[in-house]
Amino acid sequence: MDGTPQEITSLVGREVYSNNGVFVGEIEDVRLNIDNRTVTGLALNELNPELFNGRLESGERGVLIPYRWVRAVGDVVLVNDVIERLKKPDQDEEVAA
């Protein structure tokens, strides 16, 4: 980001890629900490089936990833290598649907 304040709603609809260029999903919503006025997570849908196939429970259509995984925000959002995290998730960083 260039330091210019942006509307949180401008994140909705942006595509998310890992820093290795792998498509992860599309931002459907954001999770906020109202007290601190910070974004704490991104709710993704339109997920990459290669990354999430067999990982979602029946009826789940998206995942929530921690905002601390975000590396850069521009025309697209870049996150840490999600594939590696999915293979060996830390207990406090597990991807939740």
N, C-alpha and C positions, 0 to 999 in steps of 0.2 A: 504494500500500500504506500501511497505517496504522502501520508500524513494528513490528507484532507479528510475531515469527518464524512462518513457515508451513512446513509440510512440502512438500518439492519435489513429492511425488506429488500434492499438491492442484492443481498446474498441469495435470496430465494430464486431458484431456477438456474443458478450457475452450476456448471459441471465441475466435478471433483476428480482430480487425478492424483495418483501417488507421485512422489518425486522421481520415480523411474518412468513416468509417462503412462502408467496403466490406468485406464478409466475405472473409477470406483463407483460413482453414482451421481445423482443430481440432488441439490439441496432443496428440500421440501419445506423445512422450517428451521428455526434456531431455538436453542435452549438458553435462557437468560438467567443471570443472578441479578434480580431487581435491586437488592440492597447495594451491591457493588457496581451496578450498571455495566456488567460485562457479559459477553457471550461465553457460555461454558460448553456448548455442544452444538453439533450440526446434525439434524435429522435428514437422512438421505433416503431417497426412493429411486426408482428406475435403476436398480443396482446392476452391476456387472455380474452376470450369472456365473462366470468362471470363478469369481472370488467368493460368492455367497451361496452357491448352489449347495443345498443340504445343510446349511447353517441356520436357516430360519425355521421357526416353528410354523405349523399350519396356521394360516390366517395372518401371519406377520408379513408386512409388505415393505419394511424398511429397517434401517439401523440408525442408532445414535452414536456418533463418534465424538470423543472429547475434543474441544476446541484447541487444546494444547498440542494436538497433532498437526495443526495447520502450520504450514511453512510459509505460504505466500497467498495473497488474495489479489487477483487482477481480473482479467476477463474470465479466467477459470480459477479454481481454488486448488492449491497444491498441498498435499498432506504427506506426513511421513510414510515410509514404505508400509502400507497397510497389509500387504501380503505377508511380510515377515511377522507382523504383530498377530495376524490371524493364525499363523502356524504355532506360535508360542506366546499367547497372550499373558501379560502379567495380571495378577488377580485384580489390581485396582484399575487396570486399563482395558479390561475385556470389552469387546464390542458388544453392545446390548441392543436388542431390537425393541 
